[in-house]
Amino acid sequence: MMLRPRRLAAIALLVLVSIACFMVRQGMEYVGVVLVVFVIMMPINLHRVVAKAVDGNSQFTDAKVLEFSPSQIVVTGPSRKTEQTWRRFKGFSEDDTYFYLHLSDNGLASVIPKSAFSSEQQQLFRRYAQARNA
């Protein structure tokens, strides 16, 4: 989310204004320092806000059961059941710990822990996700 073009443009503008403040002098250095601190705090605050939103929403933190087939993914939680076709997802990626099913181009993704699968299930899940999102 920090790498969105609009956010990067805002950060670049703040950095340029702070540099200008340092170059002008005449007491404007303090404004430059405040802007630099603001630029440094932006990613920290974004992380805190997103973490708080995730922790406070039971939809993200409740235990779930995931079932998948060649045509769809079914997620069942304590108060809901969601069925989605593989085509609903815009992309697929993974790291050492998680699978990511991208819901949009802005960084929003369904995160699925690999620990929920056996190694055979991981291979099958990977094959289905890559085939549908290739």
C-alpha positions as CSV (number, residue, x, y, z in Angstrom):
1,M,0.0,0.0,0.0
2,M,2.9,2.3,0.6
3,L,4.0,1.9,-3.0
4,R,0.9,3.3,-4.6
5,P,1.7,6.1,-7.1
6,R,-0.4,8.7,-5.2
7,R,1.3,7.9,-1.9
8,L,4.7,8.0,-3.5
9,A,3.9,11.3,-5.1
10,A,2.9,12.7,-1.8
11,I,6.0,11.5,-0.1
12,A,8.2,12.9,-2.9
13,L,6.4,16.3,-2.6
14,L,7.0,16.4,1.2
15,V,10.6,15.5,0.7
16,L,11.1,18.3,-1.9
17,V,9.4,20.8,0.3
18,S,11.5,19.8,3.3
19,I,14.7,20.2,1.2
20,A,13.5,23.6,0.1
21,C,12.9,24.6,3.8
22,F,16.5,23.5,4.6
23,M,17.8,25.5,1.7
24,V,15.8,28.7,2.5
25,R,17.1,28.8,6.2
26,Q,15.7,31.8,8.1
27,G,14.1,29.4,10.7
28,M,12.4,27.2,8.0
29,E,14.7,24.3,9.1
30,Y,12.2,23.5,11.8
31,V,9.4,23.0,9.2
32,G,11.8,20.8,7.2
33,V,12.5,18.7,10.2
34,V,8.7,18.3,10.9
35,L,8.1,17.2,7.3
36,V,11.0,14.7,7.4
37,V,9.6,13.2,10.7
38,F,6.1,13.1,9.0
39,V,7.6,11.2,6.0
40,I,9.3,8.7,8.4
41,M,6.1,8.2,10.4
42,M,3.8,7.6,7.4
43,P,4.7,3.9,6.9
44,I,4.8,3.2,10.6
45,N,1.3,4.7,11.1
46,L,-0.1,2.9,8.0
47,H,1.2,-0.4,9.5
48,R,-0.4,0.3,12.9
49,V,-3.7,1.2,11.3
50,V,-3.9,-1.9,9.1
51,A,-2.8,-4.2,12.0
52,K,-5.4,-2.7,14.3
53,A,-8.1,-3.1,11.7
54,V,-7.2,-6.8,11.1
55,D,-6.9,-7.6,14.8
56,G,-10.3,-5.9,15.6
57,N,-12.2,-7.7,12.8
58,S,-13.2,-11.3,13.6
59,Q,-13.7,-12.0,9.9
60,F,-9.8,-11.9,9.6
61,T,-9.0,-13.7,12.8
62,D,-11.6,-16.4,13.3
63,A,-10.7,-20.0,12.7
64,K,-11.8,-21.1,9.2
65,V,-12.0,-24.2,7.1
66,L,-10.8,-24.1,3.6
67,E,-11.9,-26.5,0.9
68,F,-10.8,-26.2,-2.7
69,S,-11.5,-27.9,-6.0
70,P,-10.5,-27.3,-9.6
71,S,-13.4,-24.8,-10.0
72,Q,-13.7,-23.0,-6.6
73,I,-12.6,-22.2,-3.1
74,V,-15.0,-22.6,-0.2
75,V,-14.2,-20.9,3.1
76,T,-16.3,-21.7,6.1
77,G,-16.1,-19.7,9.4
78,P,-18.2,-19.6,12.6
79,S,-20.8,-17.3,11.1
80,R,-20.4,-17.4,7.4
81,K,-19.6,-19.5,4.3
82,T,-18.0,-18.0,1.2
83,E,-17.8,-19.7,-2.2
84,Q,-15.6,-18.1,-4.9
85,T,-14.4,-19.3,-8.2
86,W,-10.7,-19.2,-9.0
87,R,-11.3,-16.6,-11.6
88,R,-12.4,-14.2,-8.8
89,F,-8.7,-13.8,-7.9
90,K,-6.5,-11.4,-9.9
91,G,-3.3,-13.2,-9.2
92,F,-1.4,-15.7,-7.0
93,S,1.9,-15.6,-5.1
94,E,3.5,-17.2,-2.2
95,D,6.4,-17.0,0.2
96,D,7.8,-19.5,2.7
97,T,4.9,-19.3,5.0
98,Y,1.8,-18.2,3.1
99,F,-0.2,-18.4,-0.1
100,Y,-1.6,-15.1,-1.4
101,L,-4.7,-14.9,-3.6
102,H,-4.8,-11.3,-4.9
103,L,-8.2,-9.8,-4.9
104,S,-7.3,-6.6,-6.6
105,D,-4.3,-4.7,-8.0
106,N,-4.0,-2.5,-4.9
107,G,-2.3,-5.1,-2.7
108,L,-5.4,-6.6,-1.1
109,A,-5.1,-10.4,-0.9
110,S,-6.6,-13.5,0.8
111,V,-3.8,-14.9,3.0
112,I,-3.7,-18.6,3.5
113,P,-1.1,-20.2,5.8
114,K,0.8,-23.1,4.2
115,S,0.8,-24.9,7.6
116,A,-2.9,-25.6,7.0
117,F,-2.0,-28.0,4.2
118,S,0.0,-31.2,3.8
119,S,2.7,-31.0,1.2
120,E,0.6,-32.8,-1.3
121,Q,-2.3,-30.4,-0.7
122,Q,0.1,-27.5,-1.1
123,Q,1.2,-28.8,-4.5
124,L,-2.5,-29.3,-5.6
125,F,-3.5,-25.8,-4.3
126,R,-0.6,-24.2,-6.1
127,R,-1.4,-26.0,-9.3
128,Y,-5.1,-24.9,-9.2
129,A,-4.2,-21.3,-8.3
130,Q,-1.6,-21.0,-11.1
131,A,-3.8,-22.7,-13.7
132,R,-6.7,-20.3,-13.0
133,N,-4.6,-17.2,-12.7
134,A,-2.0,-17.7,-15.5
